[in-house]
Amino acid sequence: MVWTIFVTATLLGCKREEPEEQPPAPLELDDAAEALARQICAGFYQCSCPANGEFASEAECVDQLDSDLQASIDTWLDAGASWNADCAGQMLAAWSTWECLGPGLARREAAYDPRVCPIVKGNRPVGSDCSTSQIGDDCAEGLVCISGVCVETVVPVPIGDVCEYDWQELPCAADSWCAYDDNSEQRICQPLPSVGDSCDWSEGYLCGPGSLDLVCNGETLICEPGPAVGEPCFEGIACGPGLYCDGGKDFTCQERFEIGDGCGADAVCPIDASCIANVCQADPPAACNLIAFGF
C-alpha cells in the first residue's frame, strides 16, 4: 500500500521541495575579532600571498590581527556605535567563499557592501560630520555617511530614487543600477536592461554594468549581446565575455590570452590578470588583500 501511494503521488507530479538557503550564522561581538582574524590569516597562507613572511606563522598572524581588530572594534563601541551580528556574519560568509579567486571573480561570487548591511552604526544625526570604515559608519540608523556628512537615504536605493550624491554612487536595489535620467537630470536607480531594451549611446555604461555582457548598438540604440569572436568591435563597442577588442585584427573580438602568454596590454589577459613584463600574470587573490583589512 505504501508503495502504491508513493507511485501515485509521483505520477500526479508531486515534487520534493528543495530546502531554502539558510542565511549566514550571526557573528556575535565577543567572537568577532578572533573569527575574522582566523579567516583572514587562513586565506593569506592558503593562497600563498606575497610577503607572507610578515608573520612567523599562521598562528602568529591570528594573534596579531585578533588584537588589532579587537582594538578597532572597541574604538567604535566606545564612541557609541552598535554592533550588527547578522551583517558581521554576512561579511565573514562572503570571505569564506572567495577561496583563492582573483578580486573580480571573488566579489562576483560573493560581495559584501557595508552600506547595505553595516556591521557598526553610530548615533550622529542628519547633517552632522561623520566618518566611514570598511564595516560601517558613525551615522545613526537610516542615515549614510556621504562625503563626510550624514545624509538621510535608504540603502539599497529603491528603483526611481536618487542614487548619487556628490559624485558618490550608492548601491541600488536588486535587479537595478544607478543610471543617468534625462528627465530629472540626476542619476537614479533604474531596472537593469535586457536584450531588446533601448539604450543611450552617450551613457558611459551603455547597457548597464559590464556584468550584463550587453552593449548598445549605435545604429539601432538597442541593447544586444556583445560581439562574438571575429565580429567588429569598433566605436567603443565592447566584446562578449572572455573576449577583447583587437585593433591589430581590424578591430574584431578575439579570445583573451592565457596566464603565461605574451602580451602587450592588460586587456588581452584573462579577468583578474595583468600584463607584467609582457607576460599575462594572475593578480593576487582577493584573500591576499584582507591582510590590510581594518576598521
C-alpha positions as CSV (number, residue, x, y, z in Angstrom):
1,M,0.0,0.0,0.0
2,V,2.8,2.4,0.9
3,W,4.5,1.7,-2.4
4,T,1.2,2.3,-4.3
5,I,0.7,5.6,-2.6
6,F,4.3,6.7,-3.4
7,V,3.9,5.8,-7.1
8,T,0.5,7.6,-7.3
9,A,1.9,10.7,-5.8
10,T,4.9,10.6,-8.2
11,L,2.6,10.2,-11.2
12,L,0.5,13.1,-10.0
13,G,3.6,15.3,-10.2
14,C,4.4,15.8,-6.6
15,K,7.9,17.0,-6.2
16,R,10.2,17.2,-3.3
17,E,10.7,20.7,-2.1
18,E,14.2,22.0,-2.2
19,P,15.4,23.3,1.2
20,E,15.6,27.0,1.4
21,E,19.1,28.5,1.5
22,Q,19.9,29.4,5.1
23,P,21.3,32.9,5.9
24,P,24.8,33.0,7.3
25,A,25.2,32.5,11.0
26,P,25.4,35.7,13.0
27,L,28.8,36.7,14.2
28,E,28.5,37.9,17.8
29,L,30.6,40.7,19.1
30,D,32.5,38.5,21.6
31,D,33.7,36.1,18.8
32,A,34.2,38.6,16.0
33,A,37.8,39.7,16.3
34,E,39.2,36.1,16.5
35,A,36.8,34.7,13.8
36,L,37.7,37.5,11.4
37,A,41.4,37.1,12.1
38,R,41.3,33.4,11.6
39,Q,39.6,33.8,8.2
40,I,42.0,36.5,7.0
41,C,45.1,34.5,8.1
42,A,43.8,31.2,6.7
43,G,43.3,32.8,3.2
44,F,46.6,34.6,3.4
45,Y,48.6,31.4,3.9
46,Q,46.5,29.1,1.8
47,C,46.7,31.4,-1.2
48,S,50.5,31.8,-0.8
49,C,50.0,35.6,-0.7
50,P,53.0,37.9,-1.5
51,A,55.1,38.9,1.6
52,N,53.6,36.2,3.7
53,G,56.9,36.3,5.7
54,E,55.3,39.3,7.6
55,F,54.4,36.8,10.3
56,A,56.4,33.9,11.6
57,S,53.4,31.6,11.3
58,E,49.7,31.5,10.7
59,A,49.1,31.3,14.5
60,E,51.1,34.5,15.0
61,C,49.1,36.1,12.2
62,V,45.9,35.2,14.0
63,D,47.2,36.5,17.4
64,Q,48.3,39.8,15.9
65,L,45.2,40.5,13.9
66,D,42.9,39.4,16.7
67,S,44.5,42.1,18.9
68,D,44.4,44.8,16.2
69,L,40.8,44.1,15.2
70,Q,39.6,44.0,18.8
71,A,41.2,47.4,19.4
72,S,39.4,48.8,16.4
73,I,36.1,47.3,17.4
74,D,36.5,48.8,20.9
75,T,37.2,52.2,19.5
76,W,33.9,52.2,17.6
77,L,31.9,50.9,20.6
78,D,33.5,53.5,22.9
79,A,32.3,56.2,20.5
80,G,28.7,54.9,20.8
81,A,28.4,52.6,17.9
82,S,26.3,49.4,17.9
83,W,27.2,46.0,16.6
84,N,25.1,44.1,14.0
85,A,25.9,40.4,14.4
86,D,23.8,39.4,11.3
87,C,25.8,41.7,9.0
88,A,29.1,40.6,10.5
89,G,28.1,37.0,9.7
90,Q,27.3,38.0,6.1
91,M,30.8,39.6,5.7
92,L,32.5,36.5,7.1
93,A,30.5,34.2,4.9
94,A,31.4,36.2,1.8
95,W,35.1,36.0,2.7
96,S,34.9,32.2,3.2
97,T,33.6,31.7,-0.3
98,W,36.4,33.6,-2.0
99,E,39.0,30.8,-1.6
100,C,41.8,31.9,-3.9
101,L,39.8,33.7,-6.6
102,G,41.0,37.0,-8.0
103,P,39.4,40.2,-6.9
104,G,36.8,40.5,-9.7
105,L,35.7,36.9,-9.6
106,A,35.6,36.7,-5.8
107,R,33.3,39.7,-5.5
108,R,31.1,38.4,-8.2
109,E,30.9,35.1,-6.3
110,A,30.1,36.8,-3.0
111,A,30.0,40.5,-2.4
112,Y,29.6,42.4,0.9
113,D,28.8,46.1,1.0
114,P,28.9,47.8,4.4
115,R,26.5,50.5,3.1
116,V,23.8,47.8,2.5
117,C,24.5,45.8,5.7
118,P,26.6,47.9,8.1
119,I,28.3,46.0,10.9
120,V,28.7,49.1,13.0
121,K,26.4,52.1,13.2
122,G,26.9,55.2,15.3
123,N,24.4,57.8,16.6
124,R,25.3,61.0,14.8
125,P,22.2,62.9,13.5
126,V,21.4,64.0,9.9
127,G,23.6,66.8,8.7
128,S,26.5,66.2,11.2
129,D,30.1,65.4,10.3
130,C,30.8,61.7,10.0
131,S,33.4,59.1,9.1
132,T,33.3,55.7,7.4
133,S,35.1,52.4,7.6
134,Q,35.1,49.1,5.8
135,I,32.3,47.8,8.1
136,G,30.0,50.9,8.5
137,D,29.9,54.5,9.7
138,D,29.1,56.6,12.7
139,C,25.8,58.0,11.5
140,A,22.5,56.9,13.1
141,E,20.3,54.2,11.7
142,G,18.5,55.4,8.5
143,L,21.5,57.7,7.6
144,V,24.5,57.2,5.4
145,C,27.8,59.0,5.6
146,I,28.4,60.7,2.2
147,S,31.3,63.0,1.6
148,G,31.7,63.4,5.4
149,V,28.1,64.3,6.2
150,C,25.2,62.1,7.5
151,V,22.6,62.0,4.8
152,E,19.1,60.6,5.1
153,T,18.6,57.9,2.4
154,V,17.5,54.3,2.1
155,V,20.2,51.8,1.1
156,P,20.0,49.9,-1.1
157,V,18.3,52.7,-3.0
158,P,14.8,51.7,-4.4
159,I,14.1,52.0,-8.1
160,G,13.2,55.5,-9.1
161,D,15.2,57.2,-6.2
162,V,18.4,59.2,-6.5
163,C,21.5,57.1,-6.1
164,E,24.3,59.6,-6.5
165,Y,25.3,62.3,-4.0
166,D,28.4,64.5,-4.5
167,W,29.7,62.1,-7.1
168,Q,29.4,59.2,-4.7
169,E,27.3,56.3,-6.1
170,L,25.1,54.3,-3.7
171,P,24.1,50.7,-4.4
172,C,20.7,50.1,-5.9
173,A,18.1,47.5,-5.0
174,A,18.4,44.1,-6.6
175,D,18.0,44.0,-10.4
176,S,18.6,47.7,-10.8
177,W,21.5,50.0,-11.4
178,C,22.4,53.7,-11.0
179,A,22.0,55.4,-14.3
180,Y,21.6,59.0,-15.6
181,D,18.0,60.1,-16.1
182,D,17.3,62.7,-18.7
183,N,14.1,63.9,-17.2
184,S,15.4,64.6,-13.7
185,E,19.0,65.2,-14.8
186,Q,20.1,63.1,-12.0
187,R,21.3,59.5,-11.5
188,I,18.5,57.3,-10.3
189,C,18.1,53.6,-9.8
190,Q,16.6,52.0,-12.9
191,P,15.8,48.4,-13.8
192,L,18.7,46.5,-15.3
193,P,18.4,46.4,-19.1
194,S,17.9,43.2,-21.0
195,V,18.3,42.3,-24.7
196,G,16.0,44.4,-26.8
197,D,15.7,47.4,-24.4
198,S,16.5,50.8,-25.7
199,C,19.8,52.5,-24.7
200,D,21.5,55.8,-24.7
201,W,24.7,55.9,-26.8
202,S,26.1,58.8,-24.7
203,E,25.6,56.9,-21.4
204,G,29.0,55.8,-20.1
205,Y,27.8,52.4,-19.1
206,L,25.8,51.9,-22.3
207,C,23.6,49.0,-21.4
208,G,24.3,48.7,-17.7
209,P,27.1,47.2,-15.7
210,G,29.7,45.2,-17.5
211,S,28.5,42.0,-15.8
212,L,25.4,42.0,-18.1
213,D,27.6,41.5,-21.1
214,L,25.4,43.8,-23.2
215,V,26.3,46.6,-25.5
216,C,24.4,49.5,-27.1
217,N,24.1,49.2,-30.8
218,G,25.0,52.6,-32.2
219,E,22.6,52.3,-35.1
220,T,19.5,50.8,-33.5
221,L,20.1,52.2,-30.0
222,I,19.1,48.7,-28.7
223,C,20.8,46.6,-26.1
224,E,22.2,43.4,-27.5
225,P,24.8,40.7,-26.6
226,G,28.4,41.7,-27.0
227,P,30.1,40.8,-30.3
228,A,31.4,37.2,-30.7
229,V,34.8,36.1,-31.9
230,G,35.7,37.7,-35.3
231,E,32.9,40.3,-35.1
232,P,33.6,44.0,-35.2
233,C,34.1,46.0,-32.0
234,F,34.8,49.5,-33.3
235,E,33.5,52.8,-32.0
236,G,33.8,51.8,-28.4
237,I,31.7,48.7,-28.6
238,A,32.8,46.1,-26.1
239,C,33.1,42.4,-26.8
240,G,31.3,39.5,-25.3
241,P,32.5,37.6,-22.1
242,G,36.0,36.2,-22.4
243,L,36.9,38.4,-25.4
244,Y,38.8,41.6,-26.1
245,C,38.8,44.1,-29.0
246,D,41.9,43.6,-31.1
247,G,42.9,46.6,-33.1
248,G,45.6,44.7,-34.9
249,K,43.0,42.4,-36.4
250,D,40.8,45.0,-38.0
251,F,39.1,45.8,-34.6
252,T,37.5,42.4,-34.2
253,C,36.7,40.5,-31.0
254,Q,39.3,37.8,-30.1
255,E,39.7,35.4,-27.3
256,R,41.7,36.6,-24.3
257,F,45.1,35.1,-23.8
258,E,46.0,32.5,-21.1
259,I,48.1,33.1,-18.0
260,G,51.8,32.9,-19.1
261,D,51.1,34.1,-22.6
262,G,53.0,37.0,-24.1
263,C,51.0,40.3,-24.1
264,G,51.2,44.0,-24.8
265,A,48.3,45.3,-22.6
266,D,46.1,44.2,-19.7
267,A,43.0,44.0,-21.9
268,V,44.2,40.8,-23.7
269,C,44.8,38.9,-20.5
270,P,42.2,36.9,-18.5
271,I,39.9,38.5,-15.9
272,D,41.9,39.1,-12.7
273,A,45.2,39.1,-14.6
274,S,47.6,41.8,-15.7
275,C,50.2,42.2,-18.4
276,I,53.5,42.4,-16.5
277,A,56.9,42.4,-18.3
278,N,54.9,41.4,-21.4
279,V,53.5,38.3,-19.8
280,C,49.9,37.7,-18.6
281,Q,50.2,37.1,-14.8
282,A,47.5,36.4,-12.4
283,D,46.6,39.2,-10.0
284,P,47.0,38.5,-6.2
285,P,43.8,36.7,-4.9
286,A,41.2,38.7,-3.2
287,A,42.0,36.9,0.1
288,C,45.5,38.5,0.0
289,N,44.1,42.0,0.2
290,L,42.3,41.2,3.5
291,I,45.6,41.2,5.4
292,A,45.4,45.0,5.3
293,F,41.7,45.0,6.4
294,G,40.9,47.5,9.2
295,F,38.0,49.2,10.8
